[in-house]
């Protein structure tokens, strides 16, 4: 059983989600990609147990460091209002705008 699943079983969902982020290892440096700064606090709370699990995984490797990188998520703006939804659909399919014009439809407020 890997450490992430152990966290999930113990009810540490934030730690489990952290362990599902992209993790790379190069020359003894383990880099964990975080999607928000709050995950740094989560990492600090599980750091000691994580190091123990990594030593078991890598056969008692004594020397490695854990780094984090903050990656930005693509934030696609979701349409909420009726006008935004219509504009979004019109961008995806020009026939929607044409249909709206031909039928003289307006967005109800």
NORURMO-V591139 format. One record per residue. PSI is psi in whole degrees, -180 to 180 (NA if undefined). Layout:
{{PSI} {PSI}}
//
This chain:
{{134} {167} {-37} {-44} {-34} {-40} {-41} {-44} {-37} {1} {8} {79} {-37} {-41} {-39} {-44} {-35} {-41} {-13} {2} {161} {127} {129} {155} {128} {120} {44} {5} {119} {122} {125} {125} {122} {148} {-12} {156} {-23} {-29} {-24} {-42} {-40} {-43} {-42} {-35} {-25} {6} {-48} {-46} {-35} {-43} {-42} {-45} {-39} {-37} {-38} {-42} {-40} {30} {61} {38} {124} {-32} {106} {157} {155} {123} {160} {150} {138} {117} {145} {137} {145} {125} {91} {126} {121} {138} {132} {-47} {164} {-40} {-43} {-39} {-42} {-44} {-41} {-46} {-37} {-35} {-38} {-34} {111} {-18} {-27} {-46} {-40} {-43} {-42} {-41} {-45} {-36} {1} {46} {146} {158} {127} {137} {NA}}
//
